[in-house]
């Protein structure tokens, strides 16, 4: 006699039915336009890696016939400032802008499974209120009047679930908004949807039993990243102008890398983080390592446009925020005396040797910058302390032993996702919570690393020799196949240090990057390095899977130098685009 199905299965069916019902019939794609191999949410978890072919769905919203020419223009032709200006000058109504983005978000979801909570009805109601306010008063509600945005599922939105892909948290609507949601709405922005995340919010492939797997719209064979993977897919497909995620190990930057767009992890206190769901212990972050909230967008300018409005106001909304200032206008087209903008190149963290295409694109960016007026490029030797950052970050993330999340999974009979299972000894396990002395020891080690790595910004010489920004790898490998992302040392380390960090797409992976027949001959550095090299070992991975994938670099600045990070991203992006190498996700 067959055993009864575990409780999560029925809950998942209800949740997926509610999601499907929230998409209007006239916004649904004909079946023949959805590429074969989409699979059901449940099948996407177990069969996805074997069944997904090399399919790019980026152009389907334009060719499907559901979006009018005007809606295509609205969702593709504007940056943040231009779109807001068009609405405040009544060239476009907020309602028609929000409807265009809601429709495109619905289409994006049907192709990538990126949404968890479509908020289309309430978004359109809010849009009408904003239009009415502008007609009556002649003034916009705020500097982001009418801007369609989306948020990661972990942000509470009143009246809506914050299930984060866990059946045990489904059908328990939030009773209040996260502080960031309140701040965005006070600025006039309109939240149109919440987006998918990984099981446990702690993996690098956005896949869970409740909503299934979010697919990368550039190529279904590649991971969409995590934990803000749904945002990455939605923003890349122009289903939202700006998406907001969270980052503790790379959860904003990794999806941006995987979709070839821009991600910004600010310093702690710049953007309100409070009001998160997820089943964790409240207050844990005050003892361990603080995740931060930040934006994902299709341009550096759009990142700056929202940061410029959020940062100066954040302290009024989030108890976790500090006073902030964001200068405008941004960096001039040409830099001027008294000194150059100094950018350092850090080629490795000393723990994982980047695969050849990662080293190559880093070298290319350095060469472009050396030819850029007003920029000085210096090499940054890998500080020995960098090798220790990932272990300390991992220790602080796990101070509670992980029991709360595992209890929620077990209560509904949920199995672990493939990414978890493939991590072996690095995967999730029930541990013993650390005592106060163990936590204090980790924080003391963290302080030592912070102190030692201050020297990186002065090249170990004097405070006068200041490095403004550092460029380093985003990961040790290119965008990998599903469930294959290896390690977060290049991203988690900068959360530990509280350095602002951003993802910047550079170019696509080409035939010349394959180096077929060549193997890495550098000494093996350890277990993480061994795992990383599996993604280049021809016995394990066919390198041709990387063809056309976006190659990115990561840019970091010292603690609380968030505006300088934006400047550096502008400078590098401008230099790279001027050189003709750019791979922002194309339609």
C-alpha positions as CSV (number, residue, x, y, z in Angstrom):
1,X,0.0,0.0,0.0
2,X,1.4,3.4,-1.0
3,X,2.3,5.7,1.8
4,X,0.4,9.0,2.2
5,X,2.0,12.0,0.6
6,X,3.9,14.4,2.9
7,X,2.0,17.4,4.1
8,X,4.0,19.9,2.0
9,X,2.6,18.5,-1.2
10,X,-1.0,19.6,-0.7
11,X,0.1,23.0,0.6
12,X,2.3,23.5,-2.5
13,X,-0.7,22.6,-4.8
14,X,-2.8,25.3,-3.0
15,X,-0.1,27.9,-3.2
16,X,0.6,27.3,-6.9
17,X,-3.1,27.4,-7.6
18,X,-3.4,30.8,-5.9
19,X,-0.4,32.1,-7.8
20,X,-1.8,31.0,-11.1
21,X,-5.3,32.5,-10.3
22,X,-3.7,35.9,-9.7
23,X,-2.5,36.1,-13.3
24,X,-5.4,37.4,-15.5
25,X,-6.4,35.1,-18.3
26,X,-5.6,37.7,-21.0
27,X,-2.0,37.8,-19.7
28,X,-1.4,34.1,-20.1
29,X,0.9,32.8,-22.8
30,X,-0.5,30.3,-25.3
31,X,1.0,26.9,-24.6
32,X,2.9,26.8,-27.9
33,X,4.9,29.9,-26.9
34,X,6.3,28.3,-23.7
35,X,9.4,26.2,-24.7
36,X,9.2,22.5,-24.1
37,X,10.8,21.3,-20.9
38,X,9.3,23.9,-18.6
39,X,8.0,21.0,-16.4
40,X,5.8,21.4,-13.4
41,X,7.2,23.0,-10.2
42,X,7.8,19.6,-8.6
43,X,9.4,18.2,-11.8
44,X,11.6,21.2,-12.1
45,X,13.3,20.2,-8.9
46,X,14.0,16.6,-9.7
47,X,14.2,16.6,-13.5
48,X,15.4,20.0,-14.3
49,X,19.2,19.4,-14.6
50,X,18.6,16.5,-17.0
51,X,15.7,17.9,-19.0
52,X,16.4,21.6,-19.6
53,X,18.0,22.3,-23.0
54,X,19.9,25.4,-24.0
55,X,16.9,27.8,-24.3
56,X,16.9,31.6,-24.2
57,X,13.5,33.1,-23.5
58,X,14.5,36.8,-23.4
59,X,12.8,37.7,-26.6
60,X,9.5,36.0,-26.0
61,X,7.9,39.0,-24.2
62,X,8.5,41.1,-27.3
63,X,7.3,38.5,-29.8
64,X,4.4,36.9,-28.0
65,X,1.8,39.5,-28.9
66,X,0.5,40.1,-25.4
67,X,2.4,43.4,-25.0
68,X,1.4,46.4,-27.2
69,X,4.1,48.5,-28.8
70,X,3.6,51.2,-26.2
71,X,3.9,48.6,-23.4
72,X,7.1,47.3,-24.9
73,X,8.5,50.9,-25.1
74,X,7.4,51.5,-21.4
75,X,9.2,48.4,-20.2
76,X,12.3,48.6,-22.3
77,X,13.1,52.2,-23.4
78,X,13.4,54.1,-20.1
79,X,15.8,54.3,-17.2
80,X,14.4,55.1,-13.7
81,X,14.7,58.8,-13.8
82,X,13.3,59.2,-17.3
83,X,10.3,56.9,-16.5
84,X,9.5,58.8,-13.3
85,X,9.8,62.1,-15.2
86,X,7.4,60.9,-17.9
87,X,4.8,60.2,-15.2
88,X,5.3,63.3,-13.2
89,X,5.0,65.4,-16.4
90,X,1.8,63.4,-17.3
91,X,3.3,62.1,-20.5
92,X,2.4,58.6,-19.2
93,X,0.0,57.7,-16.5
94,X,1.1,55.6,-13.5
95,X,-1.7,53.2,-14.3
96,X,-0.5,52.4,-17.8
97,X,3.1,52.1,-16.6
98,X,2.3,49.8,-13.8
99,X,0.0,47.7,-15.9
100,X,2.7,47.3,-18.6
101,X,5.2,46.0,-15.9
102,X,2.6,43.8,-14.2
103,X,1.8,42.2,-17.6
104,X,5.5,41.7,-18.4
105,X,6.1,40.3,-14.9
106,X,3.3,37.8,-15.5
107,X,4.9,36.8,-18.8
108,X,8.3,36.5,-17.2
109,X,6.9,34.3,-14.5
110,X,5.4,31.9,-17.0
111,X,8.8,31.5,-18.6
112,X,11.1,31.4,-15.6
113,X,8.9,30.7,-12.5
114,X,10.3,33.9,-10.8
115,X,7.3,35.1,-8.8
116,X,5.8,33.9,-5.5
117,X,3.2,36.6,-4.7
118,X,1.9,38.7,-7.7
119,X,0.6,41.9,-6.3
120,X,-1.0,43.1,-9.5
121,X,-4.5,44.1,-8.2
122,X,-3.1,46.2,-5.3
123,X,-0.4,47.7,-7.5
124,X,-3.0,48.9,-10.1
125,X,-5.1,50.3,-7.3
126,X,-2.1,52.2,-5.9
127,X,-1.3,53.4,-9.4
128,X,-4.8,55.0,-9.8
129,X,-4.4,56.6,-6.4
130,X,-1.1,58.2,-7.5
131,X,-2.6,59.4,-10.8
132,X,-5.5,60.9,-8.9
133,X,-3.1,62.6,-6.5
134,X,-1.1,64.2,-9.3
135,X,-4.3,65.4,-11.0
136,X,-5.7,67.0,-7.8
137,X,-2.5,68.5,-6.4
138,X,-0.2,68.9,-9.4
139,X,2.6,67.4,-7.4
140,X,4.0,63.8,-7.3
141,X,3.8,61.7,-4.2
142,X,7.5,61.4,-4.0
143,X,10.8,61.3,-6.1
144,X,10.0,57.7,-7.3
145,X,6.4,58.5,-8.2
146,X,4.9,55.5,-10.0
147,X,8.1,53.5,-10.3
148,X,7.3,49.8,-10.6
149,X,9.6,47.7,-8.2
150,X,9.6,44.2,-6.8
151,X,10.9,42.7,-3.6
152,X,12.4,39.3,-2.6
153,X,9.8,37.1,-0.9
154,X,11.6,37.5,2.5
155,X,10.3,41.1,2.8
156,X,7.0,41.3,4.6
157,X,4.1,42.9,2.7
158,X,1.0,43.4,4.8
159,X,-1.7,40.9,4.0
160,X,0.6,38.7,1.9
161,X,2.5,35.5,2.8
162,X,6.2,35.5,3.5
163,X,6.7,31.8,3.0
164,X,10.2,31.9,1.6
165,X,9.4,28.7,-0.1
166,X,8.7,26.8,3.1
167,X,5.3,25.0,3.4
168,X,5.3,25.5,7.1
169,X,5.1,29.3,6.6
170,X,2.5,29.3,3.8
171,X,-0.9,30.9,4.3
172,X,0.2,33.1,7.2
173,X,-0.1,36.6,5.9
174,X,2.2,39.3,7.3
175,X,0.5,41.8,9.6
176,X,2.7,44.7,8.6
177,X,5.1,45.9,6.0
178,X,8.9,45.6,6.1
179,X,10.5,49.0,6.7
180,X,11.9,49.1,3.2
181,X,8.4,48.5,1.7
182,X,7.1,51.4,3.7
183,X,10.0,53.6,2.6
184,X,9.6,52.7,-1.1
185,X,5.9,53.4,-1.0
186,X,6.5,56.8,0.8
187,X,8.8,57.7,-2.2
188,X,5.9,56.9,-4.6
189,X,7.2,53.5,-5.8
190,X,4.7,50.7,-6.5
191,X,5.5,47.2,-5.4
192,X,4.2,44.9,-8.1
193,X,5.3,41.4,-6.9
194,X,7.4,39.3,-4.5
195,X,9.9,36.9,-6.0
196,X,11.2,33.4,-5.6
197,X,14.1,32.3,-3.3
198,X,15.9,29.0,-2.4
199,X,14.9,26.6,0.2
200,X,16.4,27.8,3.5
201,X,17.4,31.1,1.9
202,X,20.9,29.7,2.0
203,X,21.6,28.1,-1.4
204,X,22.8,29.5,-4.7
205,X,20.1,28.1,-6.8
206,X,16.5,29.4,-6.3
207,X,14.6,26.2,-5.9
208,X,12.1,25.1,-3.3
209,X,9.2,22.6,-2.9
210,X,6.6,25.3,-2.7
211,X,7.2,27.2,-6.0
212,X,9.7,25.0,-7.8
213,X,12.8,26.2,-9.6
214,X,13.4,29.7,-11.0
215,X,15.0,29.4,-14.4
216,X,17.7,31.6,-15.9
217,X,16.0,33.4,-18.9
218,X,19.3,33.6,-20.7
219,X,19.8,29.8,-20.7
220,X,17.7,27.3,-18.8
221,X,20.9,25.2,-18.3
222,X,22.4,27.9,-16.1
223,X,21.5,28.6,-12.5
224,X,19.5,31.8,-11.9
225,X,21.5,32.1,-8.7
226,X,20.4,32.7,-5.1
227,X,19.1,33.7,-2.8
228,X,17.6,36.6,-4.7
229,X,17.2,34.5,-7.9
230,X,13.6,35.4,-8.7
231,X,14.5,39.1,-8.7
232,X,17.5,38.5,-11.0
233,X,15.3,36.7,-13.5
234,X,12.4,39.3,-13.3
235,X,14.7,42.4,-13.6
236,X,16.6,40.8,-16.5
237,X,13.4,40.3,-18.4
238,X,12.2,43.9,-17.8
239,X,9.4,42.7,-15.6
240,X,10.4,45.2,-12.9
241,X,12.4,48.4,-13.1
242,X,14.4,47.7,-9.9
243,X,14.3,44.6,-7.6
244,X,15.3,44.6,-4.0
245,X,17.0,41.6,-2.3
246,X,19.1,40.8,0.6
247,X,22.7,39.7,0.8
248,X,24.6,37.8,3.5
249,X,26.8,35.5,1.3
250,X,26.3,37.0,-2.1
251,X,22.5,36.8,-2.5
252,X,22.2,40.1,-4.4
253,X,25.4,39.9,-6.4
254,X,25.2,36.2,-7.4
255,X,21.9,36.4,-9.2
256,X,23.0,39.7,-10.9
257,X,26.1,37.9,-12.1
258,X,24.1,34.9,-13.4
259,X,21.7,37.1,-15.4
260,X,24.3,39.7,-16.6
261,X,22.8,42.7,-14.8
262,X,23.9,45.0,-11.9
263,X,23.7,44.3,-8.2
264,X,24.6,46.5,-5.2
265,X,25.3,45.2,-1.7
266,X,25.5,48.3,0.5
267,X,27.1,48.7,3.9
268,X,25.1,47.8,7.0
269,X,22.7,50.6,7.9
270,X,22.2,52.2,4.4
271,X,18.9,50.4,3.5
272,X,16.3,49.2,6.0
273,X,16.5,45.4,6.5
274,X,14.0,44.8,9.2
275,X,10.7,43.1,8.6
276,X,12.0,39.9,7.1
277,X,10.4,36.5,7.3
278,X,12.0,33.2,7.0
279,X,11.7,31.2,10.2
280,X,15.0,32.3,11.7
281,X,15.6,33.3,15.3
282,X,14.7,37.0,15.8
283,X,17.7,39.0,16.7
284,X,20.2,36.5,15.5
285,X,21.9,39.0,13.2
286,X,22.7,41.3,16.1
287,X,25.0,38.5,17.4
288,X,26.3,37.0,14.2
289,X,26.7,38.6,10.8
290,X,24.3,41.2,9.5
291,X,22.6,40.6,6.1
292,X,21.8,43.8,4.2
293,X,19.2,44.8,1.7
294,X,20.1,46.3,-1.7
295,X,18.9,46.8,-5.3
296,X,19.3,44.9,-8.6
297,X,18.9,46.8,-11.8
298,X,19.7,46.9,-15.5
299,X,22.2,49.8,-15.2
300,X,24.5,51.6,-12.8
301,X,22.4,54.7,-13.3
302,X,19.3,52.9,-12.0
303,X,21.1,51.7,-9.0
304,X,22.2,55.2,-8.2
305,X,18.7,56.7,-8.8
306,X,17.1,54.6,-6.1
307,X,20.0,54.7,-3.7
308,X,20.0,58.5,-3.9
309,X,16.5,58.6,-2.6
310,X,16.7,55.7,-0.1
311,X,20.0,56.4,1.7
312,X,19.2,59.9,3.0
313,X,15.8,58.8,4.4
314,X,16.7,55.3,5.7
315,X,17.2,56.3,9.3
316,X,13.6,57.6,9.5
317,X,12.2,54.1,8.6
318,X,14.7,51.5,9.9
319,X,15.9,51.1,13.4
320,X,18.9,49.3,11.8
321,X,19.9,52.3,9.7
322,X,22.2,55.3,10.2
323,X,22.2,58.8,8.8
324,X,23.2,58.9,5.2
325,X,24.1,61.3,2.4
326,X,24.1,60.6,-1.3
327,X,25.6,63.4,-3.5
328,X,24.1,64.4,-6.8
329,X,25.0,64.6,-9.6
330,X,27.2,61.6,-9.8
331,X,30.8,61.3,-11.0
332,X,31.6,63.7,-13.9
333,X,32.3,62.4,-17.4
334,X,36.0,63.1,-16.9
335,X,37.8,63.0,-13.6
336,X,39.8,66.1,-12.6
337,X,42.6,66.9,-10.1
338,X,43.6,66.9,-7.3
339,X,44.3,63.2,-7.8
340,X,43.4,60.2,-9.8
341,X,40.8,57.6,-8.8
342,X,42.9,54.7,-7.7
343,X,41.5,51.2,-8.5
344,X,43.2,48.1,-7.2
345,X,43.2,44.7,-8.8
346,X,42.9,41.7,-6.5
347,X,43.2,38.5,-8.5
348,X,42.5,35.9,-5.9
349,X,41.4,35.5,-2.3
350,X,44.1,32.9,-1.8
351,X,41.5,30.2,-1.0
352,X,40.1,29.5,-4.5
353,X,42.1,30.0,-7.6
354,X,39.8,31.6,-10.3
355,X,39.3,29.5,-13.4
356,X,41.1,30.9,-16.5
357,X,38.2,32.9,-18.0
358,X,37.7,34.7,-14.7
359,X,41.3,35.7,-14.5
360,X,41.2,36.7,-18.2
361,X,38.3,39.1,-17.9
362,X,39.8,40.6,-14.8
363,X,43.0,41.3,-16.7
364,X,41.0,42.8,-19.6
365,X,39.3,45.2,-17.3
366,X,42.6,46.2,-15.7
367,X,44.0,46.9,-19.2
368,X,41.0,49.0,-20.2
369,X,41.3,51.0,-17.0
370,X,45.0,51.6,-17.4
371,X,44.2,53.4,-20.6
372,X,41.4,55.4,-19.0
373,X,42.2,59.1,-18.2
374,X,41.9,60.0,-14.5
375,X,42.3,56.4,-13.3
376,X,45.3,54.8,-11.7
377,X,45.5,51.0,-11.5
378,X,47.5,49.2,-8.9
379,X,47.9,45.5,-8.2
380,X,46.8,44.3,-4.7
381,X,48.8,41.4,-3.3
382,X,46.4,38.9,-1.7
383,X,46.5,39.6,2.1
384,X,47.0,36.3,4.1
385,X,44.0,37.3,6.1
386,X,41.7,36.9,3.1
387,X,42.0,33.2,3.3
388,X,40.4,33.2,6.8
389,X,37.4,35.3,6.0
390,X,35.1,32.6,4.6
391,X,35.5,30.3,7.6
392,X,34.7,33.1,10.1
393,X,31.7,34.2,8.0
394,X,30.4,30.7,7.8
395,X,30.9,30.2,11.5
396,X,28.9,33.3,12.3
397,X,26.1,32.4,9.9
398,X,25.6,29.1,11.8
399,X,25.7,30.2,15.4
400,X,22.2,28.9,16.0
401,X,22.9,25.4,14.7
402,X,20.3,25.7,11.9
403,X,17.7,23.8,13.9
404,X,14.8,26.3,13.4
405,X,14.8,26.0,9.7
406,X,15.3,22.2,9.7
407,X,12.4,21.9,12.2
408,X,10.2,23.7,9.7
409,X,11.2,21.5,6.9
410,X,10.8,18.3,8.9
411,X,7.4,19.4,10.2
412,X,6.0,19.2,6.6
413,X,8.0,16.3,5.4
414,X,10.1,18.4,3.0
415,X,13.1,16.9,1.4
416,X,16.3,19.0,0.8
417,X,16.9,20.5,-2.6
418,X,19.5,19.1,-5.0
419,X,22.0,21.9,-4.4
420,X,21.9,21.1,-0.7
421,X,22.4,17.4,-1.3
422,X,25.3,17.9,-3.7
423,X,27.3,19.9,-1.1
424,X,28.1,16.8,0.9
425,X,29.9,17.8,4.1
426,X,29.4,21.5,3.2
427,X,25.6,21.1,3.1
428,X,23.1,21.9,5.8
429,X,23.1,19.8,9.0
430,X,21.6,20.1,12.4
431,X,24.3,21.5,14.7
432,X,24.6,22.6,18.3
433,X,24.1,26.3,18.9
434,X,27.2,28.1,20.0
435,X,27.6,29.5,23.5
436,X,28.4,33.1,24.2
437,X,32.1,32.4,24.6
438,X,32.2,30.7,21.1
439,X,30.4,33.6,19.5
440,X,32.7,36.1,21.2
441,X,35.7,34.2,19.9
442,X,34.3,34.4,16.3
443,X,33.7,38.1,16.7
444,X,37.2,38.6,18.0
445,X,38.6,36.8,15.0
446,X,36.4,38.9,12.8
447,X,37.9,42.1,14.4
448,X,41.4,40.8,13.8
449,X,40.6,40.3,10.1
450,X,39.0,43.7,9.8
451,X,42.1,45.3,11.3
452,X,44.5,43.3,9.2
453,X,42.7,44.0,5.9
454,X,42.7,47.8,6.5
455,X,46.2,47.6,5.1
456,X,44.8,46.5,1.7
457,X,43.4,50.1,1.2
458,X,46.8,51.7,1.7
459,X,48.9,49.0,0.1
460,X,50.4,48.5,3.5
461,X,52.3,51.8,3.3
462,X,50.7,55.0,4.6
463,X,47.2,56.6,4.8
464,X,48.2,58.9,2.0
465,X,48.4,56.0,-0.4
466,X,44.7,55.3,-0.5
467,X,43.0,52.9,-2.8
468,X,39.5,54.1,-3.7
469,X,38.1,50.8,-5.0
470,X,39.2,47.2,-5.6
471,X,38.1,44.9,-8.5
472,X,38.2,41.2,-7.8
473,X,36.3,38.1,-9.1
474,X,32.6,37.6,-8.3
475,X,33.2,33.9,-8.1
476,X,35.9,31.4,-8.9
477,X,34.0,30.2,-12.0
478,X,31.6,31.4,-14.7
479,X,27.8,31.1,-14.5
480,X,27.5,27.4,-13.8
481,X,24.8,24.8,-14.7
482,X,21.9,24.2,-12.3
483,X,22.8,23.2,-8.8
484,X,26.5,23.6,-9.5
485,X,27.5,27.0,-7.9
486,X,30.6,26.3,-5.8
487,X,31.4,28.4,-2.8
488,X,30.7,32.0,-1.7
489,X,34.1,33.1,-0.4
490,X,34.4,35.9,-2.9
491,X,31.1,37.3,-1.8
492,X,30.6,36.3,1.9
493,X,34.0,37.8,2.9
494,X,32.8,41.3,2.1
495,X,29.7,40.9,4.2
496,X,31.9,39.9,7.1
497,X,34.0,43.0,6.5
498,X,30.9,45.2,5.8
499,X,32.5,46.4,2.6
500,X,30.0,47.7,-0.1
501,X,30.2,45.4,-3.1
502,X,28.7,45.4,-6.5
503,X,28.4,43.1,-9.5
504,X,29.3,44.6,-12.9
505,X,28.8,42.6,-16.1
506,X,31.7,42.9,-18.6
507,X,31.2,40.6,-21.6
508,X,30.1,37.2,-22.8
509,X,32.0,34.0,-22.6
510,X,33.4,33.2,-26.1
511,X,35.0,30.3,-27.9
512,X,38.4,31.7,-27.1
513,X,37.7,31.4,-23.4
514,X,37.1,27.6,-23.6
515,X,40.8,26.7,-23.7
516,X,39.8,23.2,-24.8
517,X,42.5,20.6,-24.2
518,X,44.2,22.8,-21.5
519,X,44.0,22.0,-17.8
520,X,44.8,24.2,-14.8
521,X,48.3,23.6,-13.6
522,X,48.4,25.8,-10.5
523,X,48.8,24.1,-7.1
524,X,45.6,22.9,-5.5
525,X,44.8,25.2,-2.5
526,X,42.3,23.0,-0.6
527,X,38.8,21.6,-0.6
528,X,37.0,24.6,-1.9
529,X,39.5,25.0,-4.6
530,X,39.1,21.3,-5.6
531,X,35.3,21.8,-5.8
532,X,35.8,24.9,-8.0
533,X,38.0,23.1,-10.4
534,X,35.4,20.5,-11.1
535,X,33.7,23.2,-13.2
536,X,36.7,23.2,-15.5
537,X,37.6,19.5,-15.4
538,X,36.6,18.0,-18.7
539,X,35.8,14.7,-17.0
540,X,33.1,16.5,-14.9
541,X,31.9,19.5,-16.9
542,X,31.6,20.2,-20.6
543,X,33.1,23.7,-20.8
544,X,30.9,24.6,-23.8
545,X,28.0,25.0,-21.4
546,X,29.5,28.4,-20.5
547,X,29.3,29.8,-24.1
548,X,27.5,33.1,-24.2
549,X,27.2,33.3,-20.4
550,X,27.8,36.7,-18.9
551,X,31.3,37.3,-17.3
552,X,31.3,39.8,-14.5
553,X,33.7,41.4,-12.0
554,X,33.0,42.5,-8.4
555,X,33.9,46.0,-7.2
556,X,34.4,46.7,-3.5
557,X,35.1,49.9,-1.5
558,X,35.9,50.4,2.2
559,X,33.2,50.2,4.9
560,X,30.4,52.9,4.6
561,X,31.9,54.2,1.3
562,X,28.8,53.3,-0.6
563,X,28.7,56.4,-2.8
564,X,32.4,55.7,-3.8
565,X,31.3,52.2,-4.8
566,X,28.6,53.7,-7.1
567,X,31.3,56.1,-8.5
568,X,33.7,53.2,-9.1
569,X,30.9,51.2,-10.8
570,X,30.1,54.2,-13.1
571,X,33.8,54.6,-14.0
572,X,34.4,51.0,-14.8
573,X,31.1,50.5,-16.6
574,X,31.7,53.7,-18.7
575,X,35.3,52.5,-19.5
576,X,34.2,49.0,-20.5
577,X,31.2,50.2,-22.6
578,X,33.4,52.8,-24.3
579,X,35.8,49.9,-25.2
580,X,32.9,48.0,-26.7
581,X,32.8,45.2,-24.2
582,X,29.5,44.9,-22.4
583,X,27.1,42.0,-21.8
584,X,24.2,43.4,-19.9
585,X,21.4,40.9,-20.6
586,X,20.1,41.7,-24.1
587,X,16.6,41.2,-25.4
